[in-house]
């Protein structure tokens, strides 16, 4: 049992973070990345204890947690590599010129915002929690981190914090670079958001939680950015020619995607949209057959299981909604049983309640009369993390307007694959228009997530020896130079600072 942090303890943590932020300005990029790699090593050193602890707290399988730990370690190491390359600094040098008129020496880089508060996620106890990608990105940027531990897996959070602290001591980093506080309620979280030392917030969770945090942050005397990823229904558009060719195959794959992780992924496909026709019968019959043989599985914790039952029941009570397919076996306590429902396109368009996320193994088949109604369904959608088109070349040729509309409403558009499974790479954008996130310009997956915790700063006419390394004339980073209004790129070796 973990004791809730007191207001005085939180004030002390924030004071240390504020001090560490200024101390870190004197540390080189290489020192920060050495710390990041040591964190990765210490997480690995936790061994079986970490896996068994997380299994006991989350109901997640050993295989799933082993994979997630590998991803988490890889994030710390790969983000460190990217940090050293310096691309994220977005450095620019605009040399002075005399023609056509006198022009000053202006150079721009990215600097750390300041202390960052991270709210740990419940569905990824390693990769999106205490030592997750948000924490790694903020530290890469030079920002101290205060994590509010997720109450669903406190022992796991504590172990991860211990690993970070061991790395801090080994690398002689300032004490305030990382801290974690516990609180099962809202008081401490609200205090962290409102405190003037905090300069940014990262959150992964529900729409209700994310919007509450964003509102508090906006009400401050100095409003701060909130990077909240709040989930979505990740619509799938199953186009007519593709349905005709692969109805049964797609149906089986669809159920695998809906039930992956017991439906507890933010990229779970909550809606699949089709046009009525003869080929739909094959698709629906396969859904029924596969669903009946799909067993229920334990959800992360009782709170999530209870919320799933509540939101699922609300969705099924909506006008025009009927159960299409479901798990055949009896459901055990705190288990998520698959339910697929169906509704007409007209009902879906007119009822905002059907656009809400049901966090668990649930999805809604929206049956449209024709292509025009499918287009109106797309237009009715809010911002999404992902949208998917299952289509042939012929389908794409006939649905150019649909493709345009879908792209306007998501952060990742997928072709003939399912959205579950988010590759951690530079090209990945895990974000999307509101209400999927509070800021669609940034990603919470991949090293580009570092940019969330920086701001641009220009230096005009500064002596070379007092400039940041990346802006010096003999800079050790890859930068863009603007010379006489022409952009050229100069590639040099990664940073070699202390």
Secondary structure in CASP SS format (residue, H / E / C, confidence):
PFRMAT SS
TARGET T0000
AUTHOR 0000-0000-0000
METHOD secondary structure of the structure
MODEL  1
X C 1.00
X C 1.00
X C 1.00
X C 1.00
X C 1.00
X C 1.00
X H 1.00
X H 1.00
X H 1.00
X H 1.00
X H 1.00
X H 1.00
X H 1.00
X H 1.00
X H 1.00
X H 1.00
X H 1.00
X H 1.00
X H 1.00
X H 1.00
X H 1.00
X H 1.00
X H 1.00
X H 1.00
X C 1.00
X C 1.00
X C 1.00
X C 1.00
X H 1.00
X H 1.00
X H 1.00
X H 1.00
X H 1.00
X H 1.00
X H 1.00
X H 1.00
X H 1.00
X H 1.00
X H 1.00
X H 1.00
X H 1.00
X H 1.00
X H 1.00
X H 1.00
X H 1.00
X C 1.00
X H 1.00
X H 1.00
X H 1.00
X H 1.00
X H 1.00
X H 1.00
X H 1.00
X H 1.00
X H 1.00
X H 1.00
X H 1.00
X H 1.00
X C 1.00
X C 1.00
X C 1.00
X H 1.00
X H 1.00
X H 1.00
X H 1.00
X H 1.00
X H 1.00
X H 1.00
X H 1.00
X H 1.00
X H 1.00
X H 1.00
X H 1.00
X H 1.00
X H 1.00
X H 1.00
X H 1.00
X H 1.00
X H 1.00
X H 1.00
X H 1.00
X H 1.00
X H 1.00
X H 1.00
X H 1.00
X C 1.00
X H 1.00
X H 1.00
X H 1.00
X C 1.00
X C 1.00
X E 1.00
X E 1.00
X E 1.00
X C 1.00
X C 1.00
X E 1.00
X C 1.00
X C 1.00
X C 1.00
X C 1.00
X C 1.00
X E 1.00
X C 1.00
X C 1.00
X E 1.00
X E 1.00
X E 1.00
X E 1.00
X E 1.00
X E 1.00
X E 1.00
X C 1.00
X C 1.00
X E 1.00
X E 1.00
X E 1.00
X E 1.00
X E 1.00
X C 1.00
X C 1.00
X C 1.00
X C 1.00
X C 1.00
X C 1.00
X C 1.00
X C 1.00
X C 1.00
X C 1.00
X C 1.00
X C 1.00
X C 1.00
X H 1.00
X H 1.00
X H 1.00
X H 1.00
X H 1.00
X H 1.00
X H 1.00
X H 1.00
X H 1.00
X C 1.00
X C 1.00
X C 1.00
X E 1.00
X E 1.00
X E 1.00
X E 1.00
X C 1.00
X C 1.00
X H 1.00
X H 1.00
X H 1.00
X H 1.00
X H 1.00
X H 1.00
X H 1.00
X H 1.00
X H 1.00
X H 1.00
X H 1.00
X H 1.00
X H 1.00
X H 1.00
X H 1.00
X H 1.00
X H 1.00
X H 1.00
X H 1.00
X H 1.00
X H 1.00
X C 1.00
X C 1.00
X C 1.00
X H 1.00
X H 1.00
X H 1.00
X E 1.00
X E 1.00
X E 1.00
X E 1.00
X C 1.00
X C 1.00
X C 1.00
X C 1.00
X C 1.00
X H 1.00
X H 1.00
X H 1.00
X H 1.00
X H 1.00
X H 1.00
X H 1.00
X H 1.00
X C 1.00
X C 1.00
X C 1.00
X E 1.00
X E 1.00
X E 1.00
X E 1.00
X E 1.00
X E 1.00
X E 1.00
X C 1.00
X C 1.00
X H 1.00
X H 1.00
X H 1.00
X H 1.00
X H 1.00
X H 1.00
X H 1.00
X H 1.00
X H 1.00
X H 1.00
X H 1.00
X H 1.00
X C 1.00
X C 1.00
X C 1.00
X C 1.00
X C 1.00
X C 1.00
X E 1.00
X E 1.00
X E 1.00
X E 1.00
X E 1.00
X C 1.00
X C 1.00
X C 1.00
X C 1.00
X C 1.00
X C 1.00
X E 1.00
X E 1.00
X E 1.00
X C 1.00
X H 1.00
X H 1.00
X H 1.00
X H 1.00
X H 1.00
X H 1.00
X H 1.00
X H 1.00
X H 1.00
X H 1.00
X H 1.00
X H 1.00
X H 1.00
X H 1.00
X H 1.00
X H 1.00
X H 1.00
X H 1.00
X H 1.00
X H 1.00
X H 1.00
X H 1.00
X H 1.00
X H 1.00
X C 1.00
X C 1.00
X C 1.00
X C 1.00
X C 1.00
X C 1.00
X C 1.00
X E 1.00
X E 1.00
X E 1.00
X E 1.00
X E 1.00
X C 1.00
X C 1.00
X H 1.00
X H 1.00
X H 1.00
X H 1.00
X H 1.00
X H 1.00
X H 1.00
X H 1.00
X H 1.00
X H 1.00
X H 1.00
X H 1.00
X H 1.00
X H 1.00
X H 1.00
X C 1.00
X C 1.00
X C 1.00
X C 1.00
X E 1.00
X E 1.00
X C 1.00
X C 1.00
X C 1.00
X H 1.00
X H 1.00
X H 1.00
X H 1.00
X H 1.00
X H 1.00
X H 1.00
X H 1.00
X H 1.00
X H 1.00
X H 1.00
X H 1.00
X H 1.00
X H 1.00
X H 1.00
X C 1.00
X C 1.00
X C 1.00
X C 1.00
X C 1.00
X E 1.00
X E 1.00
X E 1.00
X E 1.00
X E 1.00
X C 1.00
X C 1.00
X C 1.00
X C 1.00
X C 1.00
X C 1.00
X C 1.00
X C 1.00
X E 1.00
X E 1.00
X C 1.00
X C 1.00
X E 1.00
X E 1.00
X E 1.00
X E 1.00
X E 1.00
X E 1.00
X H 1.00
X H 1.00
X H 1.00
X H 1.00
X H 1.00
X H 1.00
X C 1.00
X H 1.00
X H 1.00
X H 1.00
X H 1.00
X C 1.00
X C 1.00
X C 1.00
X C 1.00
X C 1.00
X C 1.00
X E 1.00
X E 1.00
X E 1.00
X E 1.00
X E 1.00
X E 1.00
X E 1.00
X C 1.00
X C 1.00
X H 1.00
X H 1.00
X H 1.00
X H 1.00
X H 1.00
X H 1.00
X H 1.00
X H 1.00
X H 1.00
X H 1.00
X C 1.00
X C 1.00
X C 1.00
X E 1.00
X E 1.00
X E 1.00
X E 1.00
X E 1.00
X E 1.00
X E 1.00
X C 1.00
X C 1.00
X H 1.00
X H 1.00
X H 1.00
X H 1.00
X H 1.00
X C 1.00
X C 1.00
X H 1.00
X H 1.00
X H 1.00
X H 1.00
X H 1.00
X H 1.00
X H 1.00
X H 1.00
X H 1.00
X C 1.00
X E 1.00
X E 1.00
X E 1.00
X E 1.00
X E 1.00
X E 1.00
X C 1.00
X C 1.00
X C 1.00
X C 1.00
X C 1.00
X C 1.00
X C 1.00
X C 1.00
X C 1.00
X C 1.00
X C 1.00
X C 1.00
X C 1.00
X C 1.00
X C 1.00
X C 1.00
X C 1.00
X C 1.00
X C 1.00
X C 1.00
X C 1.00
X E 1.00
X C 1.00
X C 1.00
X C 1.00
X C 1.00
X C 1.00
X C 1.00
X C 1.00
X C 1.00
X C 1.00
X H 1.00
X H 1.00
X H 1.00
X H 1.00
X H 1.00
X H 1.00
X H 1.00
X E 1.00
X E 1.00
X E 1.00
X E 1.00
X E 1.00
X E 1.00
X E 1.00
X C 1.00
X C 1.00
X C 1.00
X H 1.00
X H 1.00
X H 1.00
X C 1.00
X C 1.00
X H 1.00
X H 1.00
X H 1.00
X C 1.00
X C 1.00
X C 1.00
X C 1.00
X C 1.00
X C 1.00
X C 1.00
X E 1.00
X E 1.00
X E 1.00
X E 1.00
X E 1.00
X C 1.00
X C 1.00
X E 1.00
X E 1.00
X E 1.00
X E 1.00
X E 1.00
X C 1.00
X C 1.00
X C 1.00
X C 1.00
X C 1.00
X C 1.00
X C 1.00
X C 1.00
END
